Amino acid sequence: MADQIRMDSHKLIYHPERVAAWQRGENVYPIELEIGLTNACNHRCMFCAVDYTGYQPAMFHTEVLKQRLEEFAEKGIKSIIYAGEGEPLLHKDAVDLINATKKNHIDAALSTNGVLLTPEASRDCLASLTWIRFSTAAITDDTYERIHQCKAGDLQKVLYHMEEAVRVKKDQRAATTIGVQLLLLPENKHEVVQMAKELKRIGVDYFTVKPFSQHPQSGNILQVDYQELLGVEKELKELATEQYKIYFRAHSMQKLVCKRAYKECLALPFMVYIDAKGNLWPCIVFMGKEELSYGNLNEESLEQIWEGDRRKRLMEYFQNMDLEKNCRELCRLDEMNQYLTELKNPGAHVNFI
């Protein structure tokens, strides 16, 4: 599983044809989409990166997305992560849309706080998901409710829903990978090992511990010294087995104190973010800045947007943008950018393999 997930790396190496087309200067379509089904959320997490959007009750139009799924498949989209600005399962048709994604031969994934992933929802859509990831910031009620800023009792619902998802996976013999992600903070560092033990008992496939990354537009400002928190890694790793992986993302934590080794974001064509209103963004960092939207799927097809002059102009703009001033500290595209930069700028000795 570790080699498949490549948690702190990237998977462009598995798509050499798309990368080769990019090297030839072709206008390649994305491999992965992240789609926000709704802007609404049932939590107000203290670390939320998109708090600045205001949690408006926008919902992606079901029929529009179903139509677009067919086009996504035709254009070579390989996967869709349903995550986004809010809690995806607040969308009344989320389960139906997950199943429709798989029926169109696109891999589907879900990132959720888990409160609404009822046993019925798991039974209805788990087999259509390549992976599901619970975002869970603590293992005790007090700490969880303080960080997630949610209703009392939500953590117990989440833990029950995890157990049921594991049971459904076994009953249906589904290949779905079930994971849990914790964002490491001073408020929860004392619970991380306890949480790892409980998740192992529940039977999830992996537990990942990641650092906080400041979103440029977010009002949630957190100062975390991860050099002081690295010591928990050794104790966590002792709990890992072949069936239960633990990813302590020390590599990402170390990168917080380093500058980027590249000047240009080359990975933008391979991923795109789509919000609940149907707007396409180069990445979630720029969501809400209307002048930086590629277009809207309620008004145009993916092809019209992707081949259009507006996106072409924006790509030229992003090529000359100062990444240190405008981008997030830990960008999802970072590892891909390092890889693509090396491909674009090979050394003199590359033929001596």
Secondary structure, DSSP 8 states (H G I E B T S, - for coil): -HHHH-TTS--GGG-HHHHHHHHTT-----SEEEE-SBS--S---TT-TTGGG-----B--HHHHHHHHHHHHHTT--EEEE-SSS-GGGSTTHHHHHHHHHHTT-EEEEEE-STT--HHHHHHHGGGEEEEEEE---SSHHHHHHHHT--TTHHHHHHHHHHHHHHHHHHHT---EEEEEEE--TTTGGGHHHHHHHHHHHT-SEEEEE-----TT-S------GGGTTTHHHHHHTT--SSSEEEE-HHHHHHTTS--S-SS---GGGEEEE-TTSEEESSGGGTT-GGG--EETTTS-HHHHHTSHHHHHHHHHHHTS-HHHHS-SS-TTHHHHHHHHHHHS--TTTT--
